[in-house]
């Protein structure tokens, strides 16, 4: 009986440790005016804030920064209707903070949503020039929404504006 | 005489029918709107293959550095027909003379550009809304267009408006 319990516990542990399938390939870029580029790739949530440390792009107040992302749905099965992609630049308290800041009107620099039926190999990309006029720490983040999976994917870069 | 009238009305029907189908009965609909402060403009979809008309593009005037909210939607109202592998392309770029008809590809310094590669299933709708900072003074073009729809749908669609930015 003891052996049965041990085997069941081991199976449960293996099930919980099983790596989750990747659904999205993401490449996120932030390019400063001097051409310095930071790149981030797909991460997933939960856990809050993801698994990877975020790169940091340093730039001056008023400098032009180009942000770009390309997301590819690499999940080969089925279509997720009414799925979404959400991206934004928002002021945050500290570099690398795990909680995502509230998207209040005064803290959001730019924001965008796409809504579409997500088919296998669907691709979504955007490129935008932004200017941040207040010094501080900002989060650039793009994330999947409503993909009908057990977790969502995102990619993020911190912007340190001085 | 009766035969002549029949043939004439048939000829007239075939001459007029394709235009009517192009203009009013196309079941792929597109809308582009932009809002800044309390001003808003909306542009509706047209066929890329339609002959150029003299009607001017809608124009929105905005002050540089204001927040511009842009929304677009595209709906395939067909009951059964899907449009596979279509790219929905949007850009905000300069320089453009107001109303300029020739459209070039966005340059490296495009203010905003996005693309979705997807299947437009029957009854499916895709949409986007986003905020951009109004760029420096000048004339800009906002354009939403399909690329690759012609393979199965027969033609492409676009919606466009001018953005005049004042200092």
Boltz contact constraints between the chains, C-beta under 6 A:
constraints:
  - contact:
      token1: [A, 110]
      token2: [B, 131]
      max_distance: 6.0
  - contact:
      token1: [A, 111]
      token2: [B, 131]
      max_distance: 6.0
  - contact:
      token1: [A, 112]
      token2: [B, 130]
      max_distance: 6.0
  - contact:
      token1: [A, 113]
      token2: [B, 129]
      max_distance: 6.0
  - contact:
      token1: [A, 114]
      token2: [B, 128]
      max_distance: 6.0
  - contact:
      token1: [A, 115]
      token2: [B, 127]
      max_distance: 6.0
  - contact:
      token1: [A, 116]
      token2: [B, 116]
      max_distance: 6.0
  - contact:
      token1: [A, 116]
      token2: [B, 118]
      max_distance: 6.0
  - contact:
      token1: [A, 116]
      token2: [B, 126]
      max_distance: 6.0
  - contact:
      token1: [A, 117]
      token2: [B, 121]
      max_distance: 6.0
  - contact:
      token1: [A, 117]
      token2: [B, 124]
      max_distance: 6.0
  - contact:
      token1: [A, 119]
      token2: [B, 119]
      max_distance: 6.0
  - contact:
      token1: [A, 122]
      token2: [B, 118]
      max_distance: 6.0
  - contact:
      token1: [A, 123]
      token2: [B, 117]
      max_distance: 6.0
  - contact:
      token1: [A, 124]
      token2: [B, 116]
      max_distance: 6.0
  - contact:
      token1: [A, 125]
      token2: [B, 115]
      max_distance: 6.0
  - contact:
      token1: [A, 126]
      token2: [B, 114]
      max_distance: 6.0
  - contact:
      token1: [A, 127]
      token2: [B, 113]
      max_distance: 6.0
  - contact:
      token1: [A, 128]
      token2: [B, 112]
      max_distance: 6.0
  - contact:
      token1: [A, 129]
      token2: [B, 111]
      max_distance: 6.0
